[in-house]
Amino acid sequence: MNKKWLSFPYILWAAGFIIIPLAMVFYYGFTDRDGIFTMENILAILSPEHRKALFLALVLSFFSTLICILLAYPLSMILAKMGNARNSFLVLIFILPMWMNFLLRTLAWQTLLEKNGVINSILHFLHLPGIAIINTPAAIILGMVYNFLPFMVLPIYNALLKIDPNVINAARDLGANGLQTFIKVTLPLSMPGVISGITMVFVPALTTFVISTLLGGSKILLIGNVIEQEFTQSGNWNLGSGLSVVLMIFIVISIIFSTLSDKDGEGTAI
């Protein structure tokens, strides 16, 4: 039997759950309710409310990704320097929360951060001032960082593991100090993992609507929330699809950037 036939189930899966839905999005995005071709759904992103939602989503995604890099890189370096038995256990503990439902993890933070939540109750018990972080951009960033941080740690950790220790030792033997070795050797060699991690964090952060709904309340609308409301509340699939196409442009740019920066796939293979 030709081995190519083994891919037939995946082809059916891709056609039913990837190609056909994408084709429907493009069809609705470039047509009106009467099925006539139009660019109005795409150009709707230029309206003040949609432009604001897209800009806010880009800003929060940028800061979330930046924080994830600052947290993930030192952690990845620590894990990479440990023995295989110890770092494997720590990596397992780190990704263990990912086995829990995404919605439940976000709801847990809502319970922690709300006005009468766990954190404020503890602060009140200790006679300390409470925090008013729920329904703010800071709460959304916190939720993004918590949910997507593992996607930054794993590719960076994988890239650091592939660095030959002899290269680091050679740099030290040639007189480079710790900072110089990191800047000239470790960081450049680990950049494929960093770029891959940026893509894996930035894309879901940009498109999320669950985190902003639960932790941002109705006060903060990201572009993901606008698209979700057009589909579920307004029933305007054409406008929702048009905005989705615009959002796809940013996603494609991010993926292209990641592909060009990591041609050998060194930052993605675990």
N, C-alpha and C positions, 0 to 999 in steps of 0.2 A: 504494500500500500504506500502511496506517495505521502511522505511526511507532511507535505503542505496541507493536506486535509485535516491535520490535527489543529490547525489554526481556524478551522471553519466555525467552531462554537464562539470563538472570540470575535470573528468577523460579524456574526449574527448579533452578538452583544453590542459591539461598537455601532453597528447600523441602527439598532433599536434604541439605544440609550445615549448615543453621542451624535452620530451624523444626522439622524432624523430630527431630534430636538434642536440642534444648531440650525438646520435648514428651516425649521419652523420659526425660530427667532429672527433669522434674516428675512424671511418672507413677511412676517408681521411688522418687522422694523422698517421695511421699505414700502409698505402699503398702508392705505387708510382703511377705514371700516368697510368700505365698498370694494376693497381689493385693488384699488388704483394705485399705481406707483407714485410715491411721494418722498420727499426728503424732510418733511416737517418733523417727523418723529426723531430724526437724527439731530436736526438743528434745534430741537427743543432744549438741548443741553445748554444752549446759550441764554436761556431765560434766567433771570436773577436767582430764583429759588433753586433751580437745578444746578446752576453754576456754583452757588454757595455750597450746596450739598456735596458736589464733586470736589471742590477745593478743600472743604473740611475733611472729607474722607482721605484725600491725598496727604494732608498735613498730619492727621492722627496716625495714618499708616506709616508715614515717614518717621515720626517720633517713636512709634512702637517698634519699628524695625531697628532704629538706632539704639534704643534701650536694650533690645534683644542681643544686638552685637556686643554691647558693652558688658552684658551679663554672661553671654554664652562663651565668648573667647577665653576669658580667664578660667572658667569652669572646664572648658574643653582641654585647655593646656594641662590642668591638674589631672584630669582623667587620663589623658594620653601618657602622662609620666608615671602613672601607677602600674602595678602588675596586672596581667590579664585577668586573674581571678577577682581582684579587688575592683578594678574599673568596670568589669562586666556586671558585677552586682550593683554598683552605684548607678550605672547607666540604666539598669532594669528598674531601680527605685525611681529614677528620674522620669522615665517614660511611663511608669505605672499609672499615673493619673489619666493618661491618654486612653487607657482602656475603659474609662468611665465615659458615659454619654456626655457629649459636648454641651448640651443644654443643661444637664444637671450640674456640671462644673460651673457654668456661668450663673445659674440660680444660686449656687452656694455662695458666690461672691456677692450677689445681691443681698442675701441674708446677712452676710458679714458686714457690709458697708452701709446698710440702711440706717435711718436715724435712730431707731430703737433696736439696732442689730447687735450682734455679738461683740464687735469691737467697741462700739460706743457704750455698751453695757459694762464691759470690763473697765473702760476709762472712767465711767461714772463711779464704779465701785472703788477705784483708786483715787477718786476725787481729782481727776484730771479733765481738762476740757475735751469735749467730744470733737469729732471730725465730721464735716459736711461735704463728703466727696461723692456721694451717690447722685446720679443725674447730672454729672459734670463731665467734660472731656477727659479729665484725669481718671475718672472711673472707667471710661471706655478704654483708655490706653492701658490701664492696669489689667483689664480683662483680656485685651489683645495680647499683652506680654505674657500673661499667665498661660493662655491657651496655645500660643504659637511659639513660645520659647524653645520647646524640644525640637521644633523644625529648624531652628538655628543651631542648636548644640550638635545634633547628630552629623550634619555635613562637615562642620568645622572640625569636630572630633575625628571624623574619618580622614579628613585631609591631613591633620596633624599626625595621625598614626602612620601615614605613608611617607613621612619625611624620614630619610635615613639618618640615624643618630650620628653616623660618621661625618655627615655634612656639618652638623652643629659642632662637633668636636674639631673639625678642620678649621672652622671659623674662629673658635677659641684659640687654637694653636697658632693661628696667624695674627693674634693680638687683639681680636675684637672682644669688647666687654659684653655683658649680658644685654644691654639695650641695643648696641650695634648689631649683635647677632640676631636679635628679634626683628629689627627693622630691615636689615639687609638679607636675612636668610629665612627665618621662620615665617614672617608675615607674607612675603612674596610667594613662598611655596604653598602657603595655606589659603591663598586668595581664591582658588577655585571653590573651596568649601564655603568661604565667606560669601561669594557671589551666589552660589547655590542656596545658601541659607537666606540671603536677602530676598531672593525670588520666592522661596517657600513661605516666608513670613509676610512679605509685602502684598502678594496677590490675595491670600485669604483675608488679610486685614483690610484691604481696599474694598473687597466685595461683601464683607460681613454685614448683616443686619440684625442678627440675634443679639450680639454683644451690645450694640448701641441701643437696641430696644429695651433690654433688661437693665443695663447699667446706666444708660443715658436717659431713659424715660422718653416721654413724648416731646421733650424740650429740644433734643438734639437729633437732627435727621441727617444721616449720611446718604450717599447716592444709592447704597444698597437698600436702605429703608424706603427711599422714593420708588425704586423699581419694584420692591415687594408690595408696596401699597397700590401701585398701578395695576398689578396683577390680581391681588386678593381683595382689595377694597373698591377701587374705582372700576375694575373690570376692563380697563383700557389696555389690552394686550399689545396693541400697536405702539403706543407710547412707551410702555414698559420694555418692549423688545428693542425699540429704537435707542433708548438709554442704555440697554444692555450691550448693544453693538458698540456704542461709544466706549463703554467700560472695557469691552474686549480689546479695544485698541491699546489701552494702557497695559493690559495683561500681556498681549502679544509683544509689545515693546520690551516689557520686563523679561519675557522668556527669550527673546532674541538676544538681549543683552547678556543674559545668563549663558546662553549657548555659545556665543562668541567668546566669552571670558573663560569658559570651561569646555573647550573643544574635546578634551579626552575623557570628560565625565568623571574627573577625579574627585569632585566634591559631592557626587550623588550616590555612588556605590557604597553601600554599607556592608 
